[in-house]
């Protein structure tokens, strides 16, 4: 798997429940631990992208897998009226790739209405991949 982490330093809205547990250093550490198990990652600073580029990535990389998996992200990264306006800035986004295609996005709201955070996903993936280390 390959991961793309979108966020803008200093702009994360820490009080939002979908950002629970998000601290850039510890999240990067989790990604590095997954890299040691054969995954790869890149970090993309949203401050280096135009608003149009951010919205394009939201639509192309986050919306598509959320539709296929039936996860709700509209209000995770914005509101009903303004979908995606917090993508990567107020709310960091982790896009999961497999075979060159985006297959998942975190945080998201699952079918039960529970928000699955970036930290929760990475920690659960580490638990699952424990012992499957590539040497």
C-alpha positions as CSV (number, residue, x, y, z in Angstrom):
1,X,0.0,0.0,0.0
2,X,1.0,3.6,-0.6
3,X,-0.3,6.5,1.6
4,X,-0.6,10.2,0.8
5,X,-1.0,12.4,3.8
6,X,-2.4,15.9,3.1
7,X,-2.2,18.5,5.8
8,X,-1.3,22.1,6.4
9,X,0.9,22.7,9.4
10,X,-0.6,25.2,11.9
11,X,-4.1,25.1,10.4
12,X,-5.3,21.8,11.9
13,X,-8.5,22.3,13.8
14,X,-7.6,20.1,16.8
15,X,-11.0,20.5,18.5
16,X,-12.8,18.6,15.7
17,X,-13.5,14.9,16.6
18,X,-12.3,13.8,13.1
19,X,-8.8,15.1,14.1
20,X,-8.6,13.2,17.3
21,X,-5.1,11.9,17.9
22,X,-3.6,13.8,14.9
23,X,-0.2,15.1,15.7
24,X,2.2,15.4,12.7
25,X,5.2,13.8,14.5
26,X,3.5,10.8,15.9
27,X,1.5,10.2,12.7
28,X,4.7,10.4,10.6
29,X,6.2,7.9,13.1
30,X,3.3,5.5,12.5
31,X,3.8,5.9,8.7
32,X,7.5,5.1,9.1
33,X,6.7,2.0,11.0
34,X,4.4,0.9,8.2
35,X,7.1,1.7,5.7
36,X,9.4,-0.7,7.6
37,X,6.8,-3.4,6.8
38,X,6.8,-2.7,3.1
39,X,4.4,0.2,2.6
40,X,5.3,3.6,1.3
41,X,4.1,7.1,2.0
42,X,4.4,10.8,1.1
43,X,3.4,13.9,2.9
44,X,1.9,16.7,0.9
45,X,1.7,20.2,2.3
46,X,-1.5,21.8,1.3
47,X,0.0,25.2,1.8
48,X,2.0,24.5,-1.4
49,X,-1.2,23.8,-3.4
50,X,-3.8,26.2,-4.8
51,X,-7.4,26.0,-3.6
52,X,-8.2,24.5,-7.1
53,X,-5.5,21.8,-6.7
54,X,-6.7,20.9,-3.3
55,X,-10.4,20.6,-4.4
56,X,-9.3,18.6,-7.4
57,X,-7.4,16.1,-5.2
58,X,-10.3,15.9,-2.8
59,X,-12.7,15.0,-5.6
60,X,-10.3,12.6,-7.5
61,X,-8.6,10.9,-4.6
62,X,-11.1,11.0,-1.7
63,X,-14.6,11.2,-3.1
64,X,-14.2,8.3,-5.5
65,X,-13.2,5.6,-2.9
66,X,-15.8,7.0,-0.4
67,X,-18.5,6.4,-2.9
68,X,-17.4,2.9,-3.7
69,X,-17.1,2.0,0.0
70,X,-20.2,4.0,1.0
71,X,-18.3,6.1,3.6
72,X,-19.4,9.6,4.4
73,X,-16.8,12.3,4.0
74,X,-18.8,15.4,2.9
75,X,-19.2,16.7,6.5
76,X,-15.9,15.2,7.7
77,X,-14.0,17.5,5.3
78,X,-16.6,20.4,5.2
79,X,-20.3,20.7,5.4
80,X,-23.4,19.8,3.4
81,X,-23.2,23.1,1.5
82,X,-19.4,23.3,1.2
83,X,-18.1,19.8,0.7
84,X,-14.3,19.4,0.9
85,X,-13.3,23.0,2.0
86,X,-11.4,21.6,5.0
87,X,-9.7,18.8,3.1
88,X,-6.0,18.8,4.1
89,X,-6.1,22.1,5.8
90,X,-8.4,22.1,8.8
91,X,-8.8,18.4,8.6
92,X,-5.8,16.3,7.5
93,X,-6.5,13.6,5.0
94,X,-4.9,10.2,4.5
95,X,-5.5,8.6,1.1
96,X,-4.7,4.9,0.7
97,X,-3.6,3.6,-2.6
98,X,-3.3,0.1,-3.9
99,X,-2.3,-0.8,-7.5
100,X,-2.0,3.0,-8.3
101,X,-5.6,3.7,-7.4
102,X,-7.0,5.4,-4.4
103,X,-9.0,2.9,-2.4
104,X,-9.7,4.5,0.9
105,X,-9.7,7.9,2.7
106,X,-9.3,8.8,6.4
107,X,-10.9,10.2,8.4
108,X,-14.3,9.0,7.3
109,X,-17.7,8.2,8.8
110,X,-18.6,4.6,8.5
111,X,-22.1,3.2,7.9
112,X,-22.8,3.1,11.6
113,X,-22.1,6.9,11.9
114,X,-18.8,6.3,13.7
115,X,-15.8,8.5,12.6
116,X,-12.7,6.5,11.9
117,X,-9.6,8.7,12.4
118,X,-6.3,8.6,10.7
119,X,-4.6,7.6,13.9
120,X,-7.1,4.8,14.5
121,X,-6.6,3.4,11.0
122,X,-2.8,3.5,11.1
123,X,-2.6,1.9,14.5
124,X,-5.0,-0.9,13.5
125,X,-3.0,-1.5,10.3
126,X,0.2,-1.8,12.3
127,X,-1.5,-4.3,14.6
128,X,-2.6,-6.4,11.6
129,X,0.8,-6.2,9.9
130,X,2.7,-7.0,13.0
131,X,5.1,-9.8,12.1
132,X,4.6,-9.4,8.4
133,X,7.8,-7.4,8.0
134,X,9.7,-7.5,4.8
135,X,13.4,-8.0,5.3
